[in-house]
Amino acid sequence: MVKKFIIFGEVNKKYLLPFLLAIVQIVNEMVNRYYPEEKKNTILDIYFTSFGIMTIIFMPKILKFDTNETIKEKMSGSGKRKCLYYSALIFLFIIYSAMKSIPQYMRGTFSEKSAEVSNPFTKGAFINIGIEMVFLTTVSIFLLKYKYFRHHVVSMILFIILGNICDYVLHYYSHMFDYGPLMIVIQIISIFTDVIYYYYEKYLLEKLYYPYWEVSFLNGITLFTFATMLFIYVITNKDKENSTVAIVQDFYLYFQKVSPGIIIGKQLLVYIIYFINNSLTILIIYYLNPNFNLIGFHLSKIVQVLIDENNEKFYCIIIFILQLFCLMIYLEIIELNFCDLNKNTKRKINLRGIDDLSGDTGSDSNSALGIGNIDIDQNYYIESLENDPIEKSLEMSRSETSSKSSI
C-alpha cells in the first residue's frame, strides 16, 4: 500500500464551526461595505449587537444537553467565587471591546464602520494574524497548560513567513506607519487583550464548568449597559444634530437621512449576524479552543484582499492557499504523515493510549470485558475497582492530566 504523505486528522463535525464563523464574518464585512445607508448609527448598532449576543441565553432550549452538561453546570458553583470570576470577565470584556475600538477612532472610521469590530484582522497586515497565533500559543501554555509539539512549531513558523511574504507583495509594510508608531503599539496590545479575553473564557468553561450561555449573556448585558450610557449622553446633549461630537450628530442625522425600511433591515441584519457570530465563537471556544478562531480571521482577511487590492493580489493566491494549509496542520485538521511530524497529534496520542490500555495483542481479558477506566470527559473517568464490593465497584476520579490538556 502506498503511504500517504498528507492525511486528515481527527474527523469531527465540530470542525465545521470555524468555517461557518468565517462565512458569517465575511457576510458581516459585505454588509458593512455595501448596505445602502447614507449614515451610520453607532448606538443603535451596539444595542442590536448586544441583543444578538444576549439571545444565546435561549441556546439551552434550542439544543438538547446530555447528563454530563447538567453535572458540569451544578459543579460550576455559585456565590462570591462565581461573582469574582464573572466580574473579572466583565472587566476583560470592557478592555477587549475598548482595544478593538481605539484603532478605529485613530483612523477616523469608528462612526462609519461601527460593526466592523467583529473581525478587526480584515484591516491591517497579515503579520497581525501571525502575532495572534503566537500569543494564542503562549497564553494557552501558561494558562491552561496546553502542550505543543514539532508539527505545531513548524506550521506556525511557515504560516508567519508566508504572511510576511504577502505583506511585502501587497506593500502593507509601507503603510504600517501611516498612523504613527503608536498605532502599531496599540494594535499589538489589542491582539494581546484579544487572546487573554478568549482564553479566560476558555478557562471559565473548561476548568470551572461555567455554562457558556451564561458567560456569553453576561457580555451582552455589559454591551447593552454601555449602549444605554451612550444613549443617555446623546439625548441629553443640547446641540443634537448640530453637535461637534460625531456620535451625537450621527445619531440624529441617521433618522433624518435614512429611510425607516433601510433602518429596520440594517438592524435586523446586525441582530442576526451577531447572534450567529457570537454563538459560533463561544461554541468554538467551548468545544474546541480559541486557536480555531484563526480560520475565520484568515479566510475573511483573504476575501478582503481579493476585493480591495490591485492586480498584485493574484500573485498571493497560492500563498493564501499555502497559509491555509499550514493553519490546518497547526490545528491538526490535516496531518503530515512523514518524518514523525504527526507523532504527537491528538489522534495519534489517543491511538497509543488505546493500544497501551488493550495491550500489544489486544487480547487482555479485562479489556475484553470492558473492565478498566471509562473516560467521561477530559477531566474525569470512572475507575473500575475489581476487588471491591459490588456497591463500590465503580468510582469516579479526577484525571491526573486534567490540568495538562493537550492542544
Helices and strands as residue ranges (DSSP letters): E 6-8, G 13-15, H 16-34, H 42-54, G 55-58, H 59-62, H 67-75, H 80-107, G 114-118, G 120-122, H 127-144, H 150-169, G 173-175, H 181-206, H 212-235, G 240-242, H 246-257, H 260-287, G 290-292, H 293-308, G 311-316, H 317-330, E 334-336, H 346-358, H 365-369, E 374-375, E 380-384, G 390-392, E 394-398
